[in-house]
Amino acid sequence: MFTGIVEAMGLVRNFRDEGSNRIFTLEAPFEEALKVDQSLAHNGVCLTVTEVIDASAEGNLYTVTAIEETLKKTILGSWKSGTQVNLERSLRVGDRLDGHFVQGHVDDTGKVVSVMEADGSWYFYFEYKEAYSHLLVPKGSICINGVSLTVVEAGKNTFSVAIIPYTYEHTTFGLLKPGDPVNLEFDILGKYFARWKELS
């Protein structure tokens, strides 16, 4: 379980394929050493640390494995050497919940339509599948590339969010441009309610 509050940006060093799986080697600027079996959200995708190659005061070099299903349903299949990713370690009992409950289970991908600067902040507009439109409401929560955000406007297949300077500078939002794909995880409360309504 995560909160969508990005701790740091990591860097994809390299990757290799093993059968239908893809093994990524990444660098994370965490001072504390990562551990094998630790859960870590990468652009909103929960992945397990499978090996810690090097840990020092400057950061950690480690590997994670993405299965074929993950590569198909998320933007991880487009990662290459040099790709920067949003990182968040799992929520600990007793931690403040500054974002919203995020599972690290991406529902689908969306696409950046446009970016508009607004006197020191930014509005990002995204396109997504209309089939998920019932899960988005204005002022509701959405997780985009692992970042917990508030929906500004919600249409049938488009929505927008507002980004403050801190988020723009400390996450990969500062790198996004029109046409870029993003991972989307819709609010779990909305998904449970939609399922209840479907079955009732």
Secondary structure by P-SEA (a helix, b strand, c coil): cccccccbbbbbccccccccbbbbbbcccccccccccbbbbcccbbbbbcccccccccbbbbbbbbcaaaaaacccccccccbbbbbbcccccccccccccccccccbbbbbccccccccbbbbbbbccccccccccccbbbbcccbbbbbcccccccbbbbbcaaaaaacccccccccbbbbbbccaaaaaaaaaaaac
